[in-house]
Amino acid sequence: MNNGIIDPRRSALLIVDLQQQLLPKIYQGQQVIAAAEWLAAVASQLEVPIFTTEQSPESIGKTVAEIAPWVDETRLYNKNCFGWMSEPEPLHAGLPKQVVVVGTEAHVCVLQSALGLMASGRQVFVVADAVGSRRPSDRELALQRMRDAGIVVVSNEMVAFEWLQRAGTDSFRALLPRLRQGWEVNDG
């Protein structure tokens, strides 16, 4: 492992099951989508690879429209197992050592994917403001269980600033409007 800092050259963003039929049922689902979309835009601008999963899309629908612009079709994976790492190995080959996770449901697919990633030797960061469940209590229990298992629970802004590493760079200046937007979203 490293010193705990999320390194943009060694990490990826994993978007878990932010799907059309599921999100309307998620507690504060629009806030989860907004936080995940904000972080996906930051990842894209910093050239951090984005992986996306869809659980049984024929039943639950495709990824929501707000996230769709950030989906790389070559890194979009349909799954039937709740935990992405339970799918056949080729479906998650090429993941770096650090994985930042957002999505739904926190206590099912996010939890099982995060635990599987950790068991595969990766350092896992789950973004609290970008994960959700139908019931708030399930989300809170999932976050606590992940913490207890050694998964690092972070905020989207923590991830963005660790990926940036420093102020005054071209990347920082380019992202400053989005960072300000995030401050408004988080303060609202």
Residue pairs with C-beta under 8 A, 6 or more apart in sequence:
1 123
2 10
2 98
2 123
4 152
5 162
6 98
6 100
6 125
6 154
6 159
6 162
6 163
7 98
7 162
8 46
8 47
8 48
8 162
8 163
8 164
8 165
10 96
10 97
10 98
11 48
11 96
11 97
11 98
11 99
11 100
11 163
12 48
12 49
12 50
12 51
12 95
12 96
12 98
12 99
12 100
13 39
13 40
13 43
13 48
13 49
13 50
13 51
13 99
13 100
13 102
14 50
14 51
14 52
14 53
14 84
14 95
14 99
14 100
14 101
14 102
14 103
14 113
14 117
15 36
15 40
15 50
15 51
15 52
15 53
15 63
15 67
15 70
15 71
15 102
15 103
16 53
16 84
16 101
16 102
16 103
16 104
16 109
16 110
16 113
17 53
17 54
17 55
17 60
17 103
17 104
17 105
17 109
17 110
18 32
18 33
18 36
18 63
18 64
18 67
18 102
18 103
18 104
19 54
19 55
19 57
19 60
19 61
19 62
19 63
19 64
19 104
20 60
20 61
20 62
20 63
20 64
21 59
21 60
21 61
22 55
22 60
22 61
22 104
22 105
23 29
23 32
23 33
23 64
23 104
25 134
26 32
26 104
26 105
26 132
26 133
26 134
27 132
27 133
27 134
27 135
27 136
27 139
28 132
29 104
29 132
31 129
31 132
32 102
32 104
32 129
32 130
32 131
32 132
33 64
33 66
33 67
34 66
34 185
35 102
35 127
35 129
35 130
35 156
35 185
36 67
36 102
36 103
36 127
36 130
37 66
37 67
37 70
38 156
38 178
38 181
38 182
38 185
39 100
39 102
39 127
39 130
39 156
39 159
39 160
40 50
40 67
40 70
40 102
41 70
41 178
42 48
42 156
42 159
42 160
42 163
42 175
42 178
43 49
43 50
43 70
43 100
43 163
44 50
44 70
45 171
45 174
45 175
45 178
46 163
46 164
46 171
46 175
48 163
49 72
49 75
49 96
50 70
50 71
50 72
50 75
51 72
51 75
51 76
51 77
51 92
51 95
52 63
52 67
52 71
52 72
52 75
52 76
52 77
53 76
53 77
53 78
53 79
53 84
53 103
53 109
53 113
54 60
54 62
54 63
54 76
54 77
54 78
54 79
55 79
55 80
55 82
55 109
56 78
56 79
56 80
57 78
62 68
63 71
63 76
77 84
77 87
77 91
77 92
79 87
79 91
80 87
81 87
81 112
82 108
82 109
82 112
82 113
83 109
83 112
83 113
83 115
83 116
84 91
84 92
84 109
84 112
84 113
84 116
84 117
85 92
85 112
85 113
85 116
85 117
85 119
85 120
86 112
86 116
95 117
95 122
96 122
97 121
97 122
97 123
98 122
98 123
98 124
98 125
99 117
99 122
99 123
99 124
99 125
100 125
100 126
100 127
100 154
100 159
101 110
101 113
101 114
101 117
101 124
101 125
101 126
101 127
101 131
102 110
102 126
102 127
102 130
102 131
102 156
103 109
103 110
103 113
103 130
103 131
104 110
104 131
104 132
104 133
105 132
105 133
105 134
105 138
105 139
106 131
106 132
106 133
106 138
106 139
106 142
106 143
107 133
107 138
107 139
107 141
107 142
108 133
110 126
110 131
110 142
111 142
111 145
111 146
114 124
114 126
114 146
114 151
115 146
115 149
115 151
117 124
118 124
118 149
118 150
118 151
123 152
124 146
124 151
124 152
125 151
125 152
125 153
125 154
125 159
126 143
126 146
126 151
126 152
126 153
126 154
127 154
127 155
127 156
127 159
128 143
128 153
128 154
128 155
129 155
129 156
129 186
130 156
131 139
131 142
131 143
132 139
133 139
133 142
143 153
146 153
147 153
155 186
156 182
157 179
157 182
157 183
157 186
160 175
160 179
160 182
164 171
164 172
164 175
166 172
